[in-house]
Structures are given as C-alpha cells and as structure tokens.
Amino acid sequence: AAPTPPVVVGNTILLVSGVKLYKLNAETGEEIASVKMEGSTLYTTVSPLYADGKIFVSLDEGIVQAFDYKTMKSLWVYTDKIGGQSLCPITYDNGYIYSGFWVDETEYANYVCLSVKDENTKKETESKNAKWTYKALGGFYWAGCCVTDKYVIFGKDDGKKNSESSSKIISLDKSTGKAVSSLAVKGDIRSSVVFSAETASYYVSSKAGYVYKFSMDSSGKLGSLKTYTAPGAVTATPVVYNGRLYVGCQNGSAGKFVVLDAKTMKEIYTADMQGYPQASMLISTGYEQTSGKVYIYSTYYAKPGGITAFEDSQGQSSVVKTELFTPDTDMQQYCISTVSAGEDGTLYYKNDSGNIFALREGKTGIQSLLQKIIDAIKNIIAKIITLFNKK
C-alpha cells in the first residue's frame, strides 16, 4: 500500500501504509515497530504528526487516532459525526490539535479541535470528544491551519463543482470554534495557511490559480488582501524566507517554480519544471552565512518522480536549478510528497512507486566501499549481540 510522506523524528522516520503506522530506522530504513490503526487513508498524501511525545494520524471516515511515540500503543480515537476523507494536515498547538475533513465538493464537513490528553490510560481506543467542531459547505482539502495565541485561520473549498467560485479564508476563536472573520477569495483553498514574522502577514494558495497574502488584526479580523495570479492551479503551501515567497504551480501539462516578493506579491522570476509541484517545498538556509545562498527542494507530479533543487539569493532574478535526484527506472512514478530533512542533512520523500527514499551526499568509490565494510561489520556485531541475548 502506498506510504505517506515520511516524517523525521530524531533517528526514526514515521509513516502510514495501508492500515498500519510504521516507525523505521532513519539510517537503514529497517522497521523498528508497527501498529495496526482503526482505519486507513485512501490517498496517503498527509503525513502523521509528531508532537508532545505522541503521534497523530488522520484516517478516512473522519477518524483521528493518537499513539504513544515510544510504545506505539494507541491512546485514543476520535470519530467525527459527519466523517469524510482525511486530507488535511494536523496542526499542534499548546496541548491541542486541529484538522479538517472532506466529503465532496458540494457536501458539508467539519474542522475540529481535539485535546491531546489521554483521559483514560486503561483503554487504548477510548472515544475522544472534540473541544469544538466547525461545519462548512465544501469541506476542507489540504487546508492546514495557522494557530495564533487567540485564533485559528484556515481556508475551505468553495462548495461547488468548479474551482473558480467564491470561497473563504476563515478565522475562528480557538477556544470556542466560533467564526470571528472571513475573507472572500476565488477557488478552493488547497494549502495550509502560513504566517511570516518578516512581513507580519499570512499566505495561502488556491486551486483556481492564486497565491494570497492577507493580514489579521488583534481582534481576529482578516483584511489587506493581495493576490498573485499564477498560470495554473496552486495547491502547494507557500514558503516565505528573507523577503521572498517560493511556491509551485501548474503550467499546462507541466509545472513552474515561482519566486515572488513577499511584500508586494510581484513576480521576481519563474522556472519550468518537469511536472506540477503540488506539495510544499523545503528550504535550506544551512549555507547562507558562507555563500549568501539558500536551496529549495521540490518534488513534482510527473515521472520520473525525483527532486529538483533551486538555488536562490538576494538580488537574483533568474533561475539556477539542478535535477538533484532521479529514481531508478523501476522506481519512477508520479509524486505528491514534501521533502523532509534529518539533522544530518539526509533528505526523505516518497513517490507513487511505493518506495521511500533517503538521499545523502554522494560518495566516491572508495568511500562507498568503506561504508559497505562498516555496514557489514555493524550487521555482524548486531547478530552476535542477538545470539548472545538469546543464550
């Protein structure tokens, strides 16, 4: 069964496949532990979330299940009254998680707030009650939220079969779930809302082909809408850094990498990509102090399903890109996956071939041989220890 994009937690990676949640060794990919869940997720585009020592998984039929990270035992299960597909990222904030569900473009679905507390430690699948639910026509598809000290902000589908109708960005009181303000926009909102402290603004993108910038005042009122019109649909969550906004969009049968001025929302430059980049991009600032450059990593919805890397710096007005990784022929497939990074710089992602990839800096032939010898010695030692423990 297709895996979700992997999540890095220390020296492990977490992912969902079929009806199981897996914990893998981040170095080797070997299974450390797995546990059967109370359901499955059809499209596996949404990763599990690690927070507060727990793992949270969103499943179809409106289910959210919590697990203890160390023991992998189930803690509780939430089942939404309306139900729906599990297509929204889960957001954690101060002891609570927030997520939404999607039934159909013209049906209602809920956004929910759940306490992460395990109220009954004797039961593994106890029923969890929501702190609040918010119902909306069209529901919520890839619509992750941004949580502030008082408010929760997210977008919704427009409630109609086409993707060009009027939709909304919404702010709720995070304690009660009551609507505070809304902002009319065009098309299904198919990305998370993100906040940039640099510009004191929020950003989100639309399937109708727009990237939006907006503000929220201390009372939760939304306003000051600015729009960038892309050549096609935008479902990737924008990434904002050092005054620049990075996002991918559809461009006919292919895609584009777009760099905007994060304040004015004016285009700085674009670059063609092999396919439509539907997932949020990963930005590395690790080399900025020495080179003045940042690196942006993106997948794309087309074969061969690899990773494209872009180099950017202040004042740059044209593209510098590299096809960083191309899978072997039998592993080439379409891809909707973010790229995750481990502390050692290893990059992790998946594509529709069902494979999970760990990418590290290339090694020379001698380095590769030495690594194989070291790995072989480690395996021999591990087997000796196992035999000794059995005796």
C-alpha positions as MATLAB code, in Angstrom:
seq = 'AAPTPPVVVGNTILLVSGVKLYKLNAETGEEIASVKMEGSTLYTTVSPLYADGKIFVSLDEGIVQAFDYKTMKSLWVYTDKIGGQSLCPITYDNGYIYSGFWVDETEYANYVCLSVKDENTKKETESKNAKWTYKALGGFYWAGCCVTDKYVIFGKDDGKKNSESSSKIISLDKSTGKAVSSLAVKGDIRSSVVFSAETASYYVSSKAGYVYKFSMDSSGKLGSLKTYTAPGAVTATPVVYNGRLYVGCQNGSAGKFVVLDAKTMKEIYTADMQGYPQASMLISTGYEQTSGKVYIYSTYYAKPGGITAFEDSQGQSSVVKTELFTPDTDMQQYCISTVSAGEDGTLYYKNDSGNIFALREGKTGIQSLLQKIIDAIKNIIAKIITLFNKK';
ca = [
       0.000    0.000    0.000;
       1.242    3.482   -0.855;
       3.082    5.158    2.050;
       2.536    8.695    3.281;
       5.395   11.199    3.008;
       7.826   10.258    5.828;
       8.284   12.397    8.929;
      11.656   12.608   10.683;
      11.692   12.258   14.481;
      15.226   12.040   15.855;
      16.831    8.919   14.385;
      13.493    7.496   13.228;
      11.018    8.176   10.465;
       7.251    7.777   10.780;
       4.788    6.934    8.021;
       1.440    5.287    7.365;
       0.879    2.487    4.849;
      -2.384    0.581    4.494;
      -3.828    0.018    7.966;
      -0.501    0.345    9.777;
       1.578    3.099   11.348;
       5.314    2.418   10.996;
       8.404    3.573   12.864;
      11.569    2.993   10.802;
      15.283    3.363   11.442;
      16.190    6.608    9.669;
      19.682    5.366    8.847;
      18.765    1.994    7.334;
      15.023    2.104    6.617;
      14.511   -1.049    8.659;
      11.284   -1.440   10.618;
      11.584   -0.768   14.342;
       7.903   -1.137   15.165;
       4.456   -1.017   13.580;
       0.893   -0.952   14.862;
      -2.493   -1.566   13.279;
      -4.723    1.512   13.201;
      -8.504    1.846   13.443;
      -8.728    2.552    9.712;
      -6.732    3.600    6.670;
      -6.273    6.630    4.449;
      -7.123    6.333    0.763;
      -4.678    8.725   -0.878;
      -1.848    8.842    1.723;
      -0.878   12.426    0.908;
      -0.986   13.591    4.548;
       1.831   12.626    6.911;
       1.372   11.631   10.540;
       2.218   14.377   13.031;
       4.651   14.008   15.943;
       4.134   16.347   18.907;
       4.147   16.206   22.704;
       5.613   12.693   22.683;
       2.682   11.426   20.649;
       1.870   10.527   17.040;
      -1.374   11.726   15.492;
      -2.805   10.114   12.355;
      -5.780   11.301   10.327;
      -7.782    8.438    8.781;
     -10.753    8.174    6.426;
     -14.315    8.158    7.792;
     -13.436   11.210    9.886;
     -11.074    9.426   12.272;
      -8.091   10.817   14.158;
      -6.074    8.336   16.214;
      -3.326    9.101   18.739;
      -0.388    6.845   19.632;
       2.417    6.978   22.172;
       5.682    7.520   20.255;
       7.843    5.289   22.490;
       5.492    2.323   22.914;
       3.477    2.740   19.678;
       0.341    1.903   21.678;
      -2.942    3.567   20.827;
      -4.093    6.279   23.252;
      -7.497    7.359   21.906;
      -9.677    7.550   18.784;
     -11.810   10.457   17.567;
     -14.612    9.711   15.091;
     -16.284   12.715   13.502;
     -20.089   12.747   13.238;
     -20.060   13.815    9.567;
     -16.954   11.829    8.634;
     -15.067   12.317    5.384;
     -11.668   11.754    3.844;
      -8.517   12.550    5.797;
      -6.940   15.144    3.540;
      -5.922   17.933    5.934;
      -2.584   18.218    7.733;
      -2.854   18.115   11.523;
      -1.579   21.176   13.414;
      -0.475   21.040   17.066;
      -0.567   23.961   19.491;
      -0.297   24.012   23.290;
      -1.978   20.697   24.059;
      -4.491   20.701   21.201;
      -4.567   19.533   17.590;
      -6.584   20.962   14.709;
      -7.599   19.339   11.412;
     -10.413   19.092    8.876;
     -12.197   16.543    6.703;
     -13.614   16.474    3.171;
     -16.710   14.587    1.950;
     -17.367   16.068   -1.508;
     -17.119   19.440   -3.224;
     -20.828   20.122   -2.589;
     -21.150   18.500    0.853;
     -20.593   19.730    4.403;
     -17.641   18.626    6.532;
     -16.098   19.569    9.872;
     -12.936   21.260   11.086;
     -12.163   20.032   14.606;
     -10.178   20.880   17.711;
      -9.101   17.977   19.950;
      -7.257   17.851   23.242;
      -4.226   15.556   23.002;
      -4.660   14.389   26.606;
      -5.268   10.689   27.228;
      -8.190   10.871   29.664;
      -8.389    7.099   30.215;
      -4.965    5.460   30.304;
      -6.514    1.995   30.788;
      -8.143    1.996   27.347;
      -6.240    2.107   24.065;
      -9.137    3.016   21.777;
     -11.289    5.150   24.033;
     -13.621    7.559   22.216;
     -12.350   11.133   22.159;
     -14.761   14.069   22.181;
     -13.964   17.242   20.249;
     -13.460   20.506   22.104;
     -15.314   22.083   19.193;
     -16.286   21.465   15.563;
     -16.832   23.965   12.749;
     -19.045   22.878    9.815;
     -18.719   24.348    6.316;
     -20.052   23.614    2.831;
     -17.328   22.197    0.592;
     -15.262   20.949    3.493;
     -11.503   21.068    3.856;
      -8.977   19.556    1.451;
      -5.222   20.004    2.189;
      -6.373   23.020    4.201;
      -3.964   23.082    7.128;
      -4.417   25.848    9.682;
      -2.264   28.503   11.312;
      -2.770   28.886   15.075;
      -2.051   32.105   16.975;
      -2.472   32.942   20.660;
      -6.224   33.501   20.170;
      -7.248   32.393   16.701;
      -7.217   29.543   14.166;
      -7.002   30.523   10.476;
      -7.678   28.218    7.517;
      -9.321   28.111    4.084;
     -12.125   25.965    2.657;
     -13.412   24.563   -0.622;
     -15.913   26.772   -2.456;
     -18.815   24.307   -2.166;
     -19.329   23.964   -5.939;
     -18.153   21.514   -8.581;
     -15.931   24.024  -10.361;
     -12.845   25.569   -8.754;
     -13.476   29.189   -9.779;
     -16.321   30.104   -7.405;
     -16.026   32.343   -4.369;
     -14.568   30.701   -1.290;
     -13.363   31.901    2.099;
     -10.417   32.206    4.418;
     -11.787   31.978    7.955;
     -10.600   32.956   11.434;
     -12.102   31.245   14.473;
     -11.814   31.820   18.194;
      -9.523   28.934   19.087;
     -11.186   28.381   22.466;
     -14.779   28.162   21.216;
     -14.541   27.454   17.472;
     -16.874   30.362   16.731;
     -16.304   32.297   13.498;
     -14.687   35.699   14.011;
     -13.982   36.897   10.483;
     -13.796   35.733    6.880;
     -12.186   36.920    3.673;
     -13.693   36.192    0.248;
     -11.260   34.640   -2.241;
     -11.554   32.753   -5.516;
     -11.424   28.967   -5.789;
     -10.878   26.005   -3.489;
      -8.219   26.707   -0.855;
      -5.946   23.670   -1.153;
      -2.972   24.661    1.013;
      -2.131   25.425    4.608;
      -2.170   28.993    5.896;
       1.301   30.156    6.936;
       2.487   33.247    8.821;
       5.655   35.234    8.142;
       7.023   37.329   11.003;
       9.175   39.196    8.453;
       6.153   40.700    6.727;
       3.639   40.290    9.591;
       1.364   38.665    7.010;
      -0.363   35.373    6.243;
      -0.179   33.414    2.973;
      -2.268   30.702    1.330;
      -2.846   29.370   -2.198;
      -5.864   28.440   -4.306;
      -6.671   25.688   -6.801;
      -8.106   28.432   -9.037;
      -4.537   29.637   -9.601;
      -3.906   32.322   -6.992;
      -1.488   32.964   -4.129;
      -2.935   35.221   -1.446;
      -1.343   37.476    1.141;
      -3.525   38.891    3.931;
      -3.404   40.362    7.428;
      -5.206   39.769   10.712;
      -5.594   42.377   13.450;
      -5.684   41.790   17.217;
      -9.455   41.207   17.128;
      -9.124   38.397   14.583;
     -10.419   40.443   11.644;
      -8.933   39.487    8.271;
      -8.084   42.033    5.571;
      -5.482   43.717    3.320;
      -5.773   41.057    0.622;
      -3.099   40.976   -2.101;
      -3.118   38.458   -4.942;
      -0.656   36.872   -7.346;
      -2.193   35.220  -10.406;
      -0.367   32.057  -11.414;
      -0.522   30.358  -14.848;
      -2.357   27.390  -13.320;
      -3.614   25.728  -10.139;
      -1.668   26.226   -6.900;
      -2.012   23.599   -4.162;
       1.446   23.882   -2.601;
       1.726   25.749    0.698;
       3.882   28.866    0.140;
       7.277   29.067    1.849;
       8.428   32.559    2.862;
      12.001   33.466    3.752;
      14.094   36.649    3.718;
      11.501   38.681    1.844;
      10.873   36.064   -0.841;
       7.996   33.652   -1.358;
       8.595   30.262   -3.011;
       5.764   28.161   -4.418;
       4.960   25.745   -7.248;
       2.066   25.914   -9.701;
       0.574   24.069  -12.657;
       1.557   25.188  -16.148;
      -0.353   23.193  -18.748;
       0.820   19.591  -18.560;
       3.973   20.637  -16.671;
       4.734   22.976  -13.774;
       6.505   26.118  -12.674;
       8.661   27.200   -9.758;
       7.646   30.745   -8.763;
       9.609   33.316   -6.739;
       7.668   36.365   -5.509;
       8.432   39.455   -3.492;
       6.735   38.525   -0.207;
       5.680   42.131    0.489;
       4.376   43.248   -2.894;
       3.415   39.792   -4.266;
       5.084   40.757   -7.552;
       6.850   38.094   -9.571;
      10.672   38.077   -9.429;
      11.211   35.091  -11.715;
       9.833   31.663  -12.615;
      11.310   28.394  -13.860;
       9.847   25.462  -15.779;
       9.580   22.105  -14.031;
       9.041   18.568  -15.316;
       5.666   18.357  -13.600;
       3.205   20.222  -11.390;
       4.746   20.705   -7.897;
       1.705   20.028   -5.711;
       3.472   19.713   -2.352;
       5.152   22.361   -0.227;
       8.836   22.977   -0.878;
      11.698   22.514    1.587;
      14.153   25.384    2.042;
      17.662   25.008    3.450;
      19.419   28.013    4.986;
      22.437   25.969    6.088;
      24.846   27.520    3.575;
      23.540   31.082    3.683;
      26.135   32.540    6.054;
      29.074   31.374    3.931;
      27.606   31.711    0.431;
      24.603   34.023    0.735;
      22.524   31.307   -0.946;
      19.536   29.233    0.064;
      18.478   25.959   -1.544;
      14.888   24.963   -2.268;
      13.909   21.306   -2.827;
      10.720   20.296   -4.620;
       9.003   17.179   -5.930;
       6.589   17.214   -8.897;
       3.554   15.308  -10.157;
       5.105   13.552  -13.167;
       7.569   10.827  -13.982;
      10.380   10.188  -13.157;
       9.226   11.487   -9.756;
      12.532   12.822   -8.460;
      13.632   16.009   -6.713;
      14.503   19.341   -8.322;
      16.756   21.734   -6.375;
      16.823   25.506   -6.866;
      19.499   27.946   -5.724;
      18.443   31.472   -4.761;
      19.955   34.589   -3.186;
      19.057   38.235   -2.627;
      19.032   40.167   -5.897;
      18.891   37.031   -8.027;
      16.475   37.423  -10.936;
      16.960   34.237  -12.974;
      16.795   30.535  -12.239;
      19.627   28.261  -11.102;
      18.359   24.687  -10.849;
      19.573   21.102  -10.700;
      17.764   17.810  -11.138;
      19.060   16.640   -7.791;
      17.754   13.080   -7.841;
      16.234   10.784  -10.461;
      14.958    7.384   -9.258;
      15.979    4.170  -10.992;
      13.655    3.128  -13.830;
      11.605    0.672  -11.760;
      11.049    3.341   -9.079;
       9.902    6.170  -11.375;
       6.360    7.391  -10.750;
       4.257   10.485  -10.122;
       4.842   12.253   -6.821;
       2.859   14.355   -4.354;
       5.213   14.488   -1.390;
       7.004   17.068    0.653;
      10.719   16.548    1.236;
      11.751   16.116    4.886;
      15.257   16.674    6.247;
      17.053   14.871    9.054;
      19.503   16.620   11.376;
      22.425   15.176    9.389;
      21.107   16.614    6.106;
      19.585   13.395    4.787;
      16.510   14.086    2.625;
      13.479   11.800    2.787;
      10.463   11.537    0.487;
       8.236    9.061   -1.366;
       6.658    8.754   -4.793;
       3.785    6.702   -6.205;
       6.025    3.696   -6.898;
       5.506    2.834   -3.222;
       9.165    3.426   -2.373;
      10.555    5.666    0.361;
      13.868    7.331   -0.463;
      16.701    8.517    1.788;
      19.127   10.791   -0.080;
      22.589   11.573    1.202;
      25.622   13.351   -0.187;
      27.235   11.354   -2.981;
      30.371    9.353   -2.132;
      33.417    8.329   -4.141;
      34.005    4.656   -4.977;
      36.470    4.252   -2.080;
      34.106    5.990    0.361;
      31.241    3.790   -0.797;
      33.346    0.633   -0.351;
      34.437    1.687    3.141;
      30.820    2.396    4.075;
      29.773   -1.070    2.899;
      32.525   -2.636    5.026;
      31.446   -0.600    8.063;
      27.790   -1.562    7.498;
      28.760   -5.249    7.195;
      30.728   -5.093   10.485;
      27.751   -3.435   12.193;
      25.432   -6.197   10.962;
      27.821   -8.931   12.214;
      28.068   -7.269   15.639;
      24.274   -6.905   15.815;
      23.812  -10.624   15.012;
      26.382  -11.627   17.660;
      24.599   -9.497   20.272;
      21.234  -11.028   19.289;
      22.604  -14.571   19.618;
      24.213  -13.724   22.961;
      20.935  -12.289   24.315;
      19.039  -15.399   23.230;
      21.501  -17.609   25.132;
];
